[in-house]
């Protein structure tokens, strides 16, 4: 009977997954996409910087990437700390229907996924080679990984030094130690001036882009878009799994899947929204020309990108591998759907009155952008939080009456995990919270956020991770930025029924 019950659960789960297959741009859904956001990861280290892999304090994160297509693909992974500083990037070659799993602790130690050796036969004979360098005598179109030949690539070394078949380790202990230190660094705001401290958890986030060719760049580089390092194919999906040394809590969920849609590129080109209002996309904060109302890259140390992606292969500095057709993998800008601004999450705060020990608690995992907190005196704008108990009792945090003297920085970093007890909330065992990330102080339309929350108990099967519920009408038309000219919801075209075909 038990086996029958488990089999029925498996079938039900299968139907639940199939039911989520349809995708609508500007809606958060689990559909293959062009970019995967890992909004938060954590790995535990001791005071000396050594990995803690066993015991109650051990934490690690497993990230998986899946190619939902039968065609080989390249994925470009970028690693950031919680202050939004870019730290590391690498390429992963995925064969058709391939899955690649990686522990974040392995990545930080230099043990990168090594995926890039293929064997082919052609005019050059039988050749075993690295899939990435496009100037290799073996790197011809039949290996399937390249989408464009980057004759003018994102960086000058992409054609010769960008690889996906890495040595083990890919970098030395000194670089690894600095990488881990950057991910552990916090800001002690009690210092004057603020001083840096080290947490036991290394924390950050990842961005995983479908790539047209292996490269040594990252999404903050205008050339990443100008020379089409990023692909527009919606074929990637993945998971984020949090583990502990003694099994609890262990939970996981899908990556945040950001689809590419050509409608964004058309709106961004001259004749679209360009020159009037910026196009609200996930990466537009990096490439949108400041003159068009976006954020100028000169503020973050780089030039603006006047023509981010050709949008037209004619006269472009590359040869597209798609013969006699519009390059489906080349876009204008990033064309990725953005994230919303208003979110809802449930919470539990149940304590045993006799012992004072927690029975059930909640953590909020919050990613937000754009944010540049490289210096300790920079925090993200305060988020307006409204906590409700299950009888509609309400406590609001984050606002300020006039004259405003004290502001609580509740989610000050680009990514963080914060326990419910860090907030003033109703004295109840459970409730929910509305989070408002709308920031009108700087006039930017590029603010966006993602929220996950946990239920964590001290017995088995009591620890889960749940994605937040978006309260905006759509991710492209969020509350607070509801001008249709700025961010319009994109709906799929409804196919017409051919004459003579019955319904």
Helices and strands as residue ranges (DSSP letters): H 2-19, E 35-44, E 59-67, E 73-81, E 86-94, E 99-103, H 104-108, E 117-122, E 125-130, G 141-143, E 148-149, H 158-161, H 173-184, E 185-188, E 195-198, E 201-211, H 222-226, E 236-244, E 251-254, E 256-258, H 262-268, H 284-287, G 290-292, G 297-300, E 319-320, E 342-351, E 358-361, E 363-369, E 384-389, E 394-397, E 415-419, G 420-422, E 430-436, E 448-457, E 464-467, E 469-470
